[in-house]
Amino acid sequence: MTKRAVLLAPRAEADLDRIALWIAEQGAPMTALEYVGRIRRFLASLDEFPERGRDYGAFRTGLRIVSFERRVVIAIVVRASRVEVQRVFSGGQDWRRAMRLHEDD
């Protein structure tokens, strides 16, 4: 099995920072570090099996949407030699609107 490099876009990094900051501001800085650490480990695991989640290639070539622990939605683009993590959305965010995905289009 060929492993692919997993790269996080600047917006995905900012999303992770925002998630960590929100949790820390709720009075749980250690929980914030642990939670974002689990997300990062999950993202790193996309190197071996990136074709999980739902295929949104009809909207954007290689786009897939995967979930993490039922509270996080992750937008990735799968390429031949790499996986690009585009965004990381936390519970309640309208990720379809943010990604400009409209099922009816």
Residue pairs with C-beta under 8 A, 6 or more apart in sequence:
1 48
3 47
3 48
4 46
4 47
4 50
4 78
4 79
4 80
4 81
4 82
4 83
5 47
5 81
5 82
5 83
6 43
6 44
6 46
6 47
6 82
6 83
6 85
7 82
7 83
7 84
7 85
8 16
8 43
8 85
9 84
9 85
9 86
9 87
11 86
11 87
12 85
12 86
12 87
12 88
15 87
15 88
15 89
15 90
16 36
16 39
16 40
16 88
18 90
19 32
19 35
19 36
19 39
19 72
19 88
19 90
20 32
20 33
20 35
20 36
21 32
22 32
22 90
23 29
23 31
23 32
23 35
24 32
38 68
38 69
39 68
39 72
39 88
42 68
42 74
43 74
43 85
46 52
46 66
46 76
46 83
46 85
47 83
50 64
50 76
50 78
50 83
51 64
51 78
52 64
52 66
53 64
53 65
53 66
53 67
53 74
53 76
54 64
54 65
54 66
55 63
55 64
56 63
56 64
56 65
56 99
56 101
57 63
57 64
59 99
59 100
59 101
59 105
60 77
61 77
62 77
62 78
62 79
63 75
63 76
63 77
63 86
63 99
64 75
64 76
64 77
64 78
65 73
65 74
65 75
65 76
65 95
66 73
66 74
66 76
67 73
67 74
68 74
71 90
71 91
72 88
72 89
72 90
72 91
73 88
73 89
73 93
73 95
74 85
74 87
74 88
74 89
75 85
75 86
75 87
75 88
75 89
75 95
75 99
76 83
76 84
76 85
76 86
77 83
77 84
77 86
86 99
87 95
87 98
87 99
89 95
89 98
95 101
96 102
96 103
